Amino acid sequence: MTLFTPEDLLLYLYKESSPELTAAIETALQEDWTLREKMQVLQSSVNELDKTVVAPRMEVVLKVINYARESATEPVHHS
């Protein structure tokens, strides 16, 4: 039984593993139910991370808009 690191499994999930590593993981997945469970947990975690949406707080957006509004009303001086 080959032990795979979490990094190996992530490389496999993102299709960045070498052909040799890919083949070894696929063989092990067919034979080792604990590895299949680990892979399922890792896959669901990766899916959740891929869904994560980061947005600024409304307070920050309003401050930027107000700053832009104030800056737009200031006279422009050309040298």
PyMOL Python script that loads the backbone (N, CA, C, O; Angstrom):
from pymol import cmd

cmd.read_pdbstr("""\
ATOM      1  N   MET A   1       0.843  -1.192   0.000  1.00  0.00           N
ATOM      2  CA  MET A   1       0.000   0.000   0.000  1.00  0.00           C
ATOM      3  C   MET A   1       0.884   1.251   0.000  1.00  0.00           C
ATOM      4  O   MET A   1       1.759   1.399   0.854  1.00  0.00           O
ATOM      5  N   THR A   2       0.657   2.123  -0.936  1.00  0.00           N
ATOM      6  CA  THR A   2       1.423   3.354  -1.051  1.00  0.00           C
ATOM      7  C   THR A   2       0.739   4.451  -0.256  1.00  0.00           C
ATOM      8  O   THR A   2      -0.483   4.593  -0.311  1.00  0.00           O
ATOM      9  N   LEU A   3       1.509   5.213   0.471  1.00  0.00           N
ATOM     10  CA  LEU A   3       0.964   6.357   1.205  1.00  0.00           C
ATOM     11  C   LEU A   3       1.126   7.605   0.351  1.00  0.00           C
ATOM     12  O   LEU A   3       2.213   7.898  -0.147  1.00  0.00           O
ATOM     13  N   PHE A   4       0.047   8.322   0.191  1.00  0.00           N
ATOM     14  CA  PHE A   4       0.065   9.549  -0.592  1.00  0.00           C
ATOM     15  C   PHE A   4      -0.079  10.733   0.349  1.00  0.00           C
ATOM     16  O   PHE A   4      -0.859  10.690   1.300  1.00  0.00           O
ATOM     17  N   THR A   5       0.671  11.783   0.082  1.00  0.00           N
ATOM     18  CA  THR A   5       0.570  13.001   0.881  1.00  0.00           C
ATOM     19  C   THR A   5      -0.655  13.792   0.433  1.00  0.00           C
ATOM     20  O   THR A   5      -1.170  13.573  -0.664  1.00  0.00           O
ATOM     21  N   PRO A   6      -1.121  14.707   1.272  1.00  0.00           N
ATOM     22  CA  PRO A   6      -2.210  15.586   0.827  1.00  0.00           C
ATOM     23  C   PRO A   6      -1.833  16.366  -0.439  1.00  0.00           C
ATOM     24  O   PRO A   6      -2.683  16.651  -1.283  1.00  0.00           O
ATOM     25  N   GLU A   7      -0.550  16.703  -0.551  1.00  0.00           N
ATOM     26  CA  GLU A   7      -0.092  17.429  -1.740  1.00  0.00           C
ATOM     27  C   GLU A   7      -0.244  16.564  -2.988  1.00  0.00           C
ATOM     28  O   GLU A   7      -0.637  17.057  -4.045  1.00  0.00           O
ATOM     29  N   ASP A   8       0.069  15.264  -2.864  1.00  0.00           N
ATOM     30  CA  ASP A   8      -0.114  14.342  -3.988  1.00  0.00           C
ATOM     31  C   ASP A   8      -1.571  14.314  -4.428  1.00  0.00           C
ATOM     32  O   ASP A   8      -1.876  14.360  -5.620  1.00  0.00           O
ATOM     33  N   LEU A   9      -2.463  14.238  -3.452  1.00  0.00           N
ATOM     34  CA  LEU A   9      -3.885  14.156  -3.760  1.00  0.00           C
ATOM     35  C   LEU A   9      -4.401  15.455  -4.384  1.00  0.00           C
ATOM     36  O   LEU A   9      -5.242  15.427  -5.283  1.00  0.00           O
ATOM     37  N   LEU A  10      -3.899  16.577  -3.909  1.00  0.00           N
ATOM     38  CA  LEU A  10      -4.299  17.857  -4.508  1.00  0.00           C
ATOM     39  C   LEU A  10      -3.795  17.972  -5.941  1.00  0.00           C
ATOM     40  O   LEU A  10      -4.514  18.440  -6.823  1.00  0.00           O
ATOM     41  N   LEU A  11      -2.569  17.548  -6.166  1.00  0.00           N
ATOM     42  CA  LEU A  11      -2.048  17.553  -7.537  1.00  0.00           C
ATOM     43  C   LEU A  11      -2.934  16.701  -8.437  1.00  0.00           C
ATOM     44  O   LEU A  11      -3.236  17.082  -9.568  1.00  0.00           O
ATOM     45  N   TYR A  12      -3.344  15.555  -7.928  1.00  0.00           N
ATOM     46  CA  TYR A  12      -4.224  14.669  -8.695  1.00  0.00           C
ATOM     47  C   TYR A  12      -5.568  15.348  -8.968  1.00  0.00           C
ATOM     48  O   TYR A  12      -6.055  15.322 -10.099  1.00  0.00           O
ATOM     49  N   LEU A  13      -6.167  15.951  -7.948  1.00  0.00           N
ATOM     50  CA  LEU A  13      -7.470  16.599  -8.120  1.00  0.00           C
ATOM     51  C   LEU A  13      -7.429  17.723  -9.138  1.00  0.00           C
ATOM     52  O   LEU A  13      -8.372  17.909  -9.907  1.00  0.00           O
ATOM     53  N   TYR A  14      -6.324  18.480  -9.143  1.00  0.00           N
ATOM     54  CA  TYR A  14      -6.192  19.596 -10.078  1.00  0.00           C
ATOM     55  C   TYR A  14      -5.550  19.183 -11.395  1.00  0.00           C
ATOM     56  O   TYR A  14      -5.202  20.028 -12.221  1.00  0.00           O
ATOM     57  N   LYS A  15      -5.395  17.853 -11.585  1.00  0.00           N
ATOM     58  CA  LYS A  15      -4.837  17.298 -12.821  1.00  0.00           C
ATOM     59  C   LYS A  15      -3.445  17.859 -13.123  1.00  0.00           C
ATOM     60  O   LYS A  15      -3.115  18.160 -14.270  1.00  0.00           O
ATOM     61  N   GLU A  16      -2.645  17.992 -12.076  1.00  0.00           N
ATOM     62  CA  GLU A  16      -1.279  18.485 -12.216  1.00  0.00           C
ATOM     63  C   GLU A  16      -0.248  17.447 -11.797  1.00  0.00           C
ATOM     64  O   GLU A  16       0.943  17.748 -11.731  1.00  0.00           O
ATOM     65  N   SER A  17      -0.697  16.224 -11.512  1.00  0.00           N
ATOM     66  CA  SER A  17       0.226  15.171 -11.099  1.00  0.00           C
ATOM     67  C   SER A  17       0.884  14.549 -12.333  1.00  0.00           C
ATOM     68  O   SER A  17       0.361  14.613 -13.445  1.00  0.00           O
ATOM     69  N   SER A  18       2.032  13.956 -12.095  1.00  0.00           N
ATOM     70  CA  SER A  18       2.739  13.277 -13.182  1.00  0.00           C
ATOM     71  C   SER A  18       1.914  12.065 -13.629  1.00  0.00           C
ATOM     72  O   SER A  18       1.060  11.587 -12.883  1.00  0.00           O
ATOM     73  N   PRO A  19       2.167  11.573 -14.834  1.00  0.00           N
ATOM     74  CA  PRO A  19       1.440  10.376 -15.287  1.00  0.00           C
ATOM     75  C   PRO A  19       1.640   9.185 -14.348  1.00  0.00           C
ATOM     76  O   PRO A  19       0.717   8.399 -14.132  1.00  0.00           O
ATOM     77  N   GLU A  20       2.839   9.055 -13.796  1.00  0.00           N
ATOM     78  CA  GLU A  20       3.117   7.950 -12.886  1.00  0.00           C
ATOM     79  C   GLU A  20       2.307   8.078 -11.594  1.00  0.00           C
ATOM     80  O   GLU A  20       1.718   7.109 -11.116  1.00  0.00           O
ATOM     81  N   LEU A  21       2.290   9.285 -11.043  1.00  0.00           N
ATOM     82  CA  LEU A  21       1.540   9.519  -9.805  1.00  0.00           C
ATOM     83  C   LEU A  21       0.046   9.338 -10.050  1.00  0.00           C
ATOM     84  O   LEU A  21      -0.657   8.751  -9.227  1.00  0.00           O
ATOM     85  N   THR A  22      -0.433   9.839 -11.176  1.00  0.00           N
ATOM     86  CA  THR A  22      -1.848   9.687 -11.527  1.00  0.00           C
ATOM     87  C   THR A  22      -2.230   8.216 -11.589  1.00  0.00           C
ATOM     88  O   THR A  22      -3.248   7.810 -11.028  1.00  0.00           O
ATOM     89  N   ALA A  23      -1.425   7.430 -12.261  1.00  0.00           N
ATOM     90  CA  ALA A  23      -1.713   5.997 -12.384  1.00  0.00           C
ATOM     91  C   ALA A  23      -1.693   5.316 -11.015  1.00  0.00           C
ATOM     92  O   ALA A  23      -2.550   4.483 -10.722  1.00  0.00           O
ATOM     93  N   ALA A  24      -0.719   5.670 -10.181  1.00  0.00           N
ATOM     94  CA  ALA A  24      -0.620   5.058  -8.854  1.00  0.00           C
ATOM     95  C   ALA A  24      -1.831   5.415  -7.997  1.00  0.00           C
ATOM     96  O   ALA A  24      -2.365   4.556  -7.296  1.00  0.00           O
ATOM     97  N   ILE A  25      -2.265   6.667  -8.047  1.00  0.00           N
ATOM     98  CA  ILE A  25      -3.428   7.091  -7.256  1.00  0.00           C
ATOM     99  C   ILE A  25      -4.695   6.410  -7.763  1.00  0.00           C
ATOM    100  O   ILE A  25      -5.518   5.963  -6.965  1.00  0.00           O
ATOM    101  N   GLU A  26      -4.858   6.327  -9.074  1.00  0.00           N
ATOM    102  CA  GLU A  26      -6.065   5.699  -9.619  1.00  0.00           C
ATOM    103  C   GLU A  26      -6.125   4.218  -9.255  1.00  0.00           C
ATOM    104  O   GLU A  26      -7.198   3.692  -8.960  1.00  0.00           O
ATOM    105  N   THR A  27      -4.996   3.557  -9.276  1.00  0.00           N
ATOM    106  CA  THR A  27      -4.956   2.148  -8.866  1.00  0.00           C
ATOM    107  C   THR A  27      -5.305   2.026  -7.384  1.00  0.00           C
ATOM    108  O   THR A  27      -6.099   1.172  -6.990  1.00  0.00           O
ATOM    109  N   ALA A  28      -4.706   2.882  -6.581  1.00  0.00           N
ATOM    110  CA  ALA A  28      -4.955   2.837  -5.140  1.00  0.00           C
ATOM    111  C   ALA A  28      -6.415   3.162  -4.817  1.00  0.00           C
ATOM    112  O   ALA A  28      -6.987   2.577  -3.897  1.00  0.00           O
ATOM    113  N   LEU A  29      -7.017   4.081  -5.558  1.00  0.00           N
ATOM    114  CA  LEU A  29      -8.420   4.431  -5.318  1.00  0.00           C
ATOM    115  C   LEU A  29      -9.343   3.236  -5.573  1.00  0.00           C
ATOM    116  O   LEU A  29     -10.374   3.103  -4.913  1.00  0.00           O
ATOM    117  N   GLN A  30      -8.990   2.382  -6.507  1.00  0.00           N
ATOM    118  CA  GLN A  30      -9.806   1.207  -6.799  1.00  0.00           C
ATOM    119  C   GLN A  30      -9.708   0.175  -5.679  1.00  0.00           C
ATOM    120  O   GLN A  30     -10.641  -0.596  -5.454  1.00  0.00           O
ATOM    121  N   GLU A  31      -8.567   0.163  -4.976  1.00  0.00           N
ATOM    122  CA  GLU A  31      -8.312  -0.887  -3.989  1.00  0.00           C
ATOM    123  C   GLU A  31      -8.489  -0.450  -2.537  1.00  0.00           C
ATOM    124  O   GLU A  31      -8.699  -1.294  -1.665  1.00  0.00           O
ATOM    125  N   ASP A  32      -8.408   0.834  -2.265  1.00  0.00           N
ATOM    126  CA  ASP A  32      -8.344   1.324  -0.886  1.00  0.00           C
ATOM    127  C   ASP A  32      -9.537   2.236  -0.584  1.00  0.00           C
ATOM    128  O   ASP A  32      -9.597   3.377  -1.041  1.00  0.00           O
ATOM    129  N   TRP A  33     -10.491   1.704   0.202  1.00  0.00           N
ATOM    130  CA  TRP A  33     -11.688   2.506   0.483  1.00  0.00           C
ATOM    131  C   TRP A  33     -11.388   3.705   1.377  1.00  0.00           C
ATOM    132  O   TRP A  33     -12.071   4.725   1.276  1.00  0.00           O
ATOM    133  N   THR A  34     -10.386   3.610   2.250  1.00  0.00           N
ATOM    134  CA  THR A  34     -10.062   4.772   3.096  1.00  0.00           C
ATOM    135  C   THR A  34      -9.491   5.902   2.252  1.00  0.00           C
ATOM    136  O   THR A  34      -9.756   7.074   2.523  1.00  0.00           O
ATOM    137  N   LEU A  35      -8.711   5.560   1.233  1.00  0.00           N
ATOM    138  CA  LEU A  35      -8.196   6.591   0.330  1.00  0.00           C
ATOM    139  C   LEU A  35      -9.339   7.218  -0.453  1.00  0.00           C
ATOM    140  O   LEU A  35      -9.349   8.429  -0.675  1.00  0.00           O
ATOM    141  N   ARG A  36     -10.303   6.404  -0.875  1.00  0.00           N
ATOM    142  CA  ARG A  36     -11.475   6.962  -1.580  1.00  0.00           C
ATOM    143  C   ARG A  36     -12.226   7.942  -0.689  1.00  0.00           C
ATOM    144  O   ARG A  36     -12.664   8.994  -1.154  1.00  0.00           O
ATOM    145  N   GLU A  37     -12.379   7.601   0.597  1.00  0.00           N
ATOM    146  CA  GLU A  37     -13.059   8.510   1.521  1.00  0.00           C
ATOM    147  C   GLU A  37     -12.275   9.801   1.704  1.00  0.00           C
ATOM    148  O   GLU A  37     -12.847  10.891   1.700  1.00  0.00           O
ATOM    149  N   LYS A  38     -10.959   9.672   1.864  1.00  0.00           N
ATOM    150  CA  LYS A  38     -10.123  10.877   1.994  1.00  0.00           C
ATOM    151  C   LYS A  38     -10.253  11.751   0.752  1.00  0.00           C
ATOM    152  O   LYS A  38     -10.353  12.975   0.846  1.00  0.00           O
ATOM    153  N   MET A  39     -10.251  11.107  -0.412  1.00  0.00           N
ATOM    154  CA  MET A  39     -10.357  11.855  -1.668  1.00  0.00           C
ATOM    155  C   MET A  39     -11.703  12.561  -1.768  1.00  0.00           C
ATOM    156  O   MET A  39     -11.772  13.699  -2.232  1.00  0.00           O
ATOM    157  N   GLN A  40     -12.780  11.892  -1.334  1.00  0.00           N
ATOM    158  CA  GLN A  40     -14.106  12.514  -1.369  1.00  0.00           C
ATOM    159  C   GLN A  40     -14.172  13.730  -0.450  1.00  0.00           C
ATOM    160  O   GLN A  40     -14.745  14.756  -0.817  1.00  0.00           O
ATOM    161  N   VAL A  41     -13.589  13.617   0.741  1.00  0.00           N
ATOM    162  CA  VAL A  41     -13.571  14.743   1.674  1.00  0.00           C
ATOM    163  C   VAL A  41     -12.762  15.890   1.091  1.00  0.00           C
ATOM    164  O   VAL A  41     -13.181  17.046   1.148  1.00  0.00           O
ATOM    165  N   LEU A  42     -11.609  15.570   0.535  1.00  0.00           N
ATOM    166  CA  LEU A  42     -10.756  16.601  -0.069  1.00  0.00           C
ATOM    167  C   LEU A  42     -11.459  17.259  -1.250  1.00  0.00           C
ATOM    168  O   LEU A  42     -11.410  18.480  -1.405  1.00  0.00           O
ATOM    169  N   GLN A  43     -12.114  16.451  -2.082  1.00  0.00           N
ATOM    170  CA  GLN A  43     -12.837  16.987  -3.235  1.00  0.00           C
ATOM    171  C   GLN A  43     -13.956  17.927  -2.801  1.00  0.00           C
ATOM    172  O   GLN A  43     -14.138  18.986  -3.401  1.00  0.00           O
ATOM    173  N   SER A  44     -14.706  17.555  -1.768  1.00  0.00           N
ATOM    174  CA  SER A  44     -15.783  18.440  -1.312  1.00  0.00           C
ATOM    175  C   SER A  44     -15.220  19.724  -0.707  1.00  0.00           C
ATOM    176  O   SER A  44     -15.815  20.791  -0.856  1.00  0.00           O
ATOM    177  N   SER A  45     -14.079  19.629  -0.027  1.00  0.00           N
ATOM    178  CA  SER A  45     -13.440  20.834   0.517  1.00  0.00           C
ATOM    179  C   SER A  45     -12.973  21.755  -0.599  1.00  0.00           C
ATOM    180  O   SER A  45     -13.150  22.970  -0.520  1.00  0.00           O
ATOM    181  N   VAL A  46     -12.381  21.182  -1.632  1.00  0.00           N
ATOM    182  CA  VAL A  46     -11.917  21.968  -2.780  1.00  0.00           C
ATOM    183  C   VAL A  46     -13.111  22.630  -3.462  1.00  0.00           C
ATOM    184  O   VAL A  46     -13.038  23.794  -3.854  1.00  0.00           O
ATOM    185  N   ASN A  47     -14.205  21.892  -3.602  1.00  0.00           N
ATOM    186  CA  ASN A  47     -15.405  22.462  -4.221  1.00  0.00           C
ATOM    187  C   ASN A  47     -15.934  23.646  -3.418  1.00  0.00           C
ATOM    188  O   ASN A  47     -16.345  24.652  -3.996  1.00  0.00           O
ATOM    189  N   GLU A  48     -15.925  23.535  -2.101  1.00  0.00           N
ATOM    190  CA  GLU A  48     -16.387  24.631  -1.247  1.00  0.00           C
ATOM    191  C   GLU A  48     -15.477  25.848  -1.391  1.00  0.00           C
ATOM    192  O   GLU A  48     -15.955  26.981  -1.453  1.00  0.00           O
ATOM    193  N   LEU A  49     -14.176  25.614  -1.445  1.00  0.00           N
ATOM    194  CA  LEU A  49     -13.234  26.721  -1.606  1.00  0.00           C
ATOM    195  C   LEU A  49     -13.417  27.399  -2.957  1.00  0.00           C
ATOM    196  O   LEU A  49     -13.313  28.621  -3.059  1.00  0.00           O
ATOM    197  N   ASP A  50     -13.686  26.618  -3.985  1.00  0.00           N
ATOM    198  CA  ASP A  50     -13.881  27.185  -5.314  1.00  0.00           C
ATOM    199  C   ASP A  50     -15.145  28.030  -5.382  1.00  0.00           C
ATOM    200  O   ASP A  50     -15.239  28.934  -6.213  1.00  0.00           O
ATOM    201  N   LYS A  51     -16.127  27.749  -4.513  1.00  0.00           N
ATOM    202  CA  LYS A  51     -17.385  28.504  -4.505  1.00  0.00           C
ATOM    203  C   LYS A  51     -17.295  29.793  -3.699  1.00  0.00           C
ATOM    204  O   LYS A  51     -18.152  30.667  -3.830  1.00  0.00           O
ATOM    205  N   THR A  52     -16.271  29.916  -2.873  1.00  0.00           N
ATOM    206  CA  THR A  52     -16.160  31.050  -1.974  1.00  0.00           C
ATOM    207  C   THR A  52     -16.103  32.361  -2.773  1.00  0.00           C
ATOM    208  O   THR A  52     -15.311  32.509  -3.704  1.00  0.00           O
ATOM    209  N   VAL A  53     -16.951  33.285  -2.388  1.00  0.00           N
ATOM    210  CA  VAL A  53     -17.001  34.594  -3.033  1.00  0.00           C
ATOM    211  C   VAL A  53     -16.632  35.629  -1.989  1.00  0.00           C
ATOM    212  O   VAL A  53     -17.203  35.669  -0.899  1.00  0.00           O
ATOM    213  N   VAL A  54     -15.685  36.449  -2.333  1.00  0.00           N
ATOM    214  CA  VAL A  54     -15.258  37.491  -1.412  1.00  0.00           C
ATOM    215  C   VAL A  54     -15.722  38.824  -1.973  1.00  0.00           C
ATOM    216  O   VAL A  54     -15.467  39.143  -3.134  1.00  0.00           O
ATOM    217  N   ALA A  55     -16.397  39.592  -1.151  1.00  0.00           N
ATOM    218  CA  ALA A  55     -16.897  40.891  -1.565  1.00  0.00           C
ATOM    219  C   ALA A  55     -16.576  41.903  -0.463  1.00  0.00           C
ATOM    220  O   ALA A  55     -16.579  41.562   0.720  1.00  0.00           O
ATOM    221  N   PRO A  56     -16.301  43.137  -0.853  1.00  0.00           N
ATOM    222  CA  PRO A  56     -16.020  44.149   0.167  1.00  0.00           C
ATOM    223  C   PRO A  56     -17.276  44.493   0.958  1.00  0.00           C
ATOM    224  O   PRO A  56     -18.399  44.333   0.481  1.00  0.00           O
ATOM    225  N   ARG A  57     -17.056  44.970   2.178  1.00  0.00           N
ATOM    226  CA  ARG A  57     -18.192  45.414   2.992  1.00  0.00           C
ATOM    227  C   ARG A  57     -18.808  46.654   2.349  1.00  0.00           C
ATOM    228  O   ARG A  57     -18.121  47.427   1.682  1.00  0.00           O
ATOM    229  N   MET A  58     -20.084  46.829   2.554  1.00  0.00           N
ATOM    230  CA  MET A  58     -20.797  47.973   1.977  1.00  0.00           C
ATOM    231  C   MET A  58     -20.189  49.282   2.450  1.00  0.00           C
ATOM    232  O   MET A  58     -20.134  50.246   1.686  1.00  0.00           O
ATOM    233  N   GLU A  59     -19.733  49.335   3.693  1.00  0.00           N
ATOM    234  CA  GLU A  59     -19.107  50.544   4.240  1.00  0.00           C
ATOM    235  C   GLU A  59     -17.894  50.953   3.406  1.00  0.00           C
ATOM    236  O   GLU A  59     -17.698  52.137   3.133  1.00  0.00           O
ATOM    237  N   VAL A  60     -17.092  49.991   3.008  1.00  0.00           N
ATOM    238  CA  VAL A  60     -15.902  50.272   2.211  1.00  0.00           C
ATOM    239  C   VAL A  60     -16.298  50.784   0.830  1.00  0.00           C
ATOM    240  O   VAL A  60     -15.704  51.738   0.327  1.00  0.00           O
ATOM    241  N   VAL A  61     -17.287  50.162   0.221  1.00  0.00           N
ATOM    242  CA  VAL A  61     -17.756  50.585  -1.098  1.00  0.00           C
ATOM    243  C   VAL A  61     -18.264  52.023  -1.036  1.00  0.00           C
ATOM    244  O   VAL A  61     -17.960  52.823  -1.921  1.00  0.00           O
ATOM    245  N   LEU A  62     -19.030  52.357  -0.008  1.00  0.00           N
ATOM    246  CA  LEU A  62     -19.566  53.717   0.125  1.00  0.00           C
ATOM    247  C   LEU A  62     -18.462  54.739   0.337  1.00  0.00           C
ATOM    248  O   LEU A  62     -18.547  55.853  -0.180  1.00  0.00           O
ATOM    249  N   LYS A  63     -17.422  54.378   1.093  1.00  0.00           N
ATOM    250  CA  LYS A  63     -16.306  55.297   1.294  1.00  0.00           C
ATOM    251  C   LYS A  63     -15.582  55.566  -0.016  1.00  0.00           C
ATOM    252  O   LYS A  63     -15.187  56.703  -0.276  1.00  0.00           O
ATOM    253  N   VAL A  64     -15.403  54.562  -0.833  1.00  0.00           N
ATOM    254  CA  VAL A  64     -14.742  54.747  -2.134  1.00  0.00           C
ATOM    255  C   VAL A  64     -15.592  55.633  -3.028  1.00  0.00           C
ATOM    256  O   VAL A  64     -15.073  56.528  -3.695  1.00  0.00           O
ATOM    257  N   ILE A  65     -16.892  55.388  -3.043  1.00  0.00           N
ATOM    258  CA  ILE A  65     -17.790  56.205  -3.871  1.00  0.00           C
ATOM    259  C   ILE A  65     -17.776  57.653  -3.396  1.00  0.00           C
ATOM    260  O   ILE A  65     -17.698  58.571  -4.213  1.00  0.00           O
ATOM    261  N   ASN A  66     -17.850  57.864  -2.097  1.00  0.00           N
ATOM    262  CA  ASN A  66     -17.818  59.239  -1.569  1.00  0.00           C
ATOM    263  C   ASN A  66     -16.487  59.922  -1.876  1.00  0.00           C
ATOM    264  O   ASN A  66     -16.464  61.104  -2.218  1.00  0.00           O
ATOM    265  N   TYR A  67     -15.382  59.192  -1.758  1.00  0.00           N
ATOM    266  CA  TYR A  67     -14.073  59.765  -2.084  1.00  0.00           C
ATOM    267  C   TYR A  67     -14.021  60.161  -3.559  1.00  0.00           C
ATOM    268  O   TYR A  67     -13.529  61.237  -3.897  1.00  0.00           O
ATOM    269  N   ALA A  68     -14.520  59.307  -4.422  1.00  0.00           N
ATOM    270  CA  ALA A  68     -14.528  59.613  -5.852  1.00  0.00           C
ATOM    271  C   ALA A  68     -15.399  60.827  -6.140  1.00  0.00           C
ATOM    272  O   ALA A  68     -15.048  61.673  -6.963  1.00  0.00           O
ATOM    273  N   ARG A  69     -16.535  60.906  -5.458  1.00  0.00           N
ATOM    274  CA  ARG A  69     -17.435  62.042  -5.658  1.00  0.00           C
ATOM    275  C   ARG A  69     -16.758  63.342  -5.221  1.00  0.00           C
ATOM    276  O   ARG A  69     -16.837  64.349  -5.924  1.00  0.00           O
ATOM    277  N   GLU A  70     -16.089  63.323  -4.058  1.00  0.00           N
ATOM    278  CA  GLU A  70     -15.403  64.514  -3.561  1.00  0.00           C
ATOM    279  C   GLU A  70     -14.236  64.896  -4.463  1.00  0.00           C
ATOM    280  O   GLU A  70     -14.001  66.078  -4.713  1.00  0.00           O
ATOM    281  N   SER A  71     -13.516  63.907  -4.944  1.00  0.00           N
ATOM    282  CA  SER A  71     -12.371  64.172  -5.811  1.00  0.00           C
ATOM    283  C   SER A  71     -12.814  64.742  -7.147  1.00  0.00           C
ATOM    284  O   SER A  71     -12.101  65.558  -7.732  1.00  0.00           O
ATOM    285  N   ALA A  72     -13.956  64.338  -7.634  1.00  0.00           N
ATOM    286  CA  ALA A  72     -14.446  64.794  -8.930  1.00  0.00           C
ATOM    287  C   ALA A  72     -14.870  66.253  -8.876  1.00  0.00           C
ATOM    288  O   ALA A  72     -14.876  66.921  -9.910  1.00  0.00           O
ATOM    289  N   THR A  73     -15.225  66.773  -7.700  1.00  0.00           N
ATOM    290  CA  THR A  73     -15.680  68.164  -7.606  1.00  0.00           C
ATOM    291  C   THR A  73     -14.534  69.123  -7.340  1.00  0.00           C
ATOM    292  O   THR A  73     -14.732  70.336  -7.405  1.00  0.00           O
ATOM    293  N   GLU A  74     -13.342  68.622  -7.045  1.00  0.00           N
ATOM    294  CA  GLU A  74     -12.186  69.499  -6.835  1.00  0.00           C
ATOM    295  C   GLU A  74     -11.655  69.976  -8.178  1.00  0.00           C
ATOM    296  O   GLU A  74     -11.614  69.206  -9.138  1.00  0.00           O
ATOM    297  N   PRO A  75     -11.251  71.233  -8.255  1.00  0.00           N
ATOM    298  CA  PRO A  75     -10.726  71.744  -9.525  1.00  0.00           C
ATOM    299  C   PRO A  75      -9.405  71.064  -9.884  1.00  0.00           C
ATOM    300  O   PRO A  75      -8.614  70.705  -9.011  1.00  0.00           O
ATOM    301  N   VAL A  76      -9.190  70.899 -11.164  1.00  0.00           N
ATOM    302  CA  VAL A  76      -7.962  70.289 -11.649  1.00  0.00           C
ATOM    303  C   VAL A  76      -7.003  71.398 -12.041  1.00  0.00           C
ATOM    304  O   VAL A  76      -7.369  72.297 -12.797  1.00  0.00           O
ATOM    305  N   HIS A  77      -5.780  71.344 -11.535  1.00  0.00           N
ATOM    306  CA  HIS A  77      -4.769  72.351 -11.833  1.00  0.00           C
ATOM    307  C   HIS A  77      -3.771  71.766 -12.825  1.00  0.00           C
ATOM    308  O   HIS A  77      -3.180  70.716 -12.572  1.00  0.00           O
ATOM    309  N   HIS A  78      -3.585  72.443 -13.949  1.00  0.00           N
ATOM    310  CA  HIS A  78      -2.617  71.987 -14.954  1.00  0.00           C
ATOM    311  C   HIS A  78      -1.363  72.826 -14.824  1.00  0.00           C
ATOM    312  O   HIS A  78      -1.433  74.037 -14.611  1.00  0.00           O
ATOM    313  N   SER A  79      -0.235  72.191 -14.951  1.00  0.00           N
ATOM    314  CA  SER A  79       1.044  72.927 -14.850  1.00  0.00           C
ATOM    315  C   SER A  79       1.469  73.453 -16.186  1.00  0.00           C
ATOM    316  O   SER A  79       2.515  74.094 -16.293  1.00  0.00           O
TER     317      SER A  79
END
""", "prot")
cmd.dss("prot")
cmd.show_as("cartoon", "prot")
cmd.util.cbc("prot")
cmd.orient("prot")
